[in-house]
C-alpha cells in the first residue's frame, strides 16, 4: 500500500510539472510582424521582443524574403490560419521597403483594404530599413537615389556606416544597441512624415 501511495504522488507531481511547462500567451495583444527581409528586420524585431521580455507566443516575427505584395498575402494567410484556430492576431504589421519594388503601391492598398483600421498596418521604409536606423543618429530628410554602382538602399547603408561603421545586414543586437536613441528616431520620423504631407 505504501508503494502505491508513492506511485500516485509521483504521477500527480508529473502531471503538475507538465501543466506548468505548457507555454501560454500573456494577457497583452497577440501580434504578427512579417518582414520583407530575412535577416536585418526580423532580427531587429526579435531583439526588441527579447529586450522588453515579451512572450514569443504573443509576438510572432517572420522574415520571408519576398516582395511587398507577396509579403502581405503571406501575412493574410497566417492571419486566416490563426483565425480558423479561434485565436486571431490582434494586430498585424507588414514591414517592407519601397526600394525598387514594383508591388509597393499594391501592397499598401491591400493592407489598407484587408480589415479593421488600426488592426493591419504597413510599416514602410523609403528606400530601405537602414533609413530607420540612420534616424537614430541624426535628422535626415535626404532622399536616396540610385547612382552608378550604388542602389538607393546601398546609398542609405553607406550613410548609416558613417555613424555605425561596423554595420552589416543581418547584424544581431541592433535594437538593444540603439535603445537609448529610439525616442530620437521616433521624433525625427514623425517630423519627416509631417513634412512629407
Buried (B, 14 or more C-beta within 10 A) or exposed (E): EEEEEEEEEEEEEEEEEEEEEEEEEEEEEBBBBBBBBBBBBBBBBBBBBBEEEBBEEBBBBBBBEBBBBBBBBBBBEBBEEBEEEEEBBEBBBBBBBBBEBEBBEBBBEBBEEBEEEEEBBBBBBBBBBBBBBBBBBBBBEEEBEBEEEBBBBBBBBEBBBEEBEEBEBEBEEBBBBBBEBEEBBEEBBEEBEEEEE
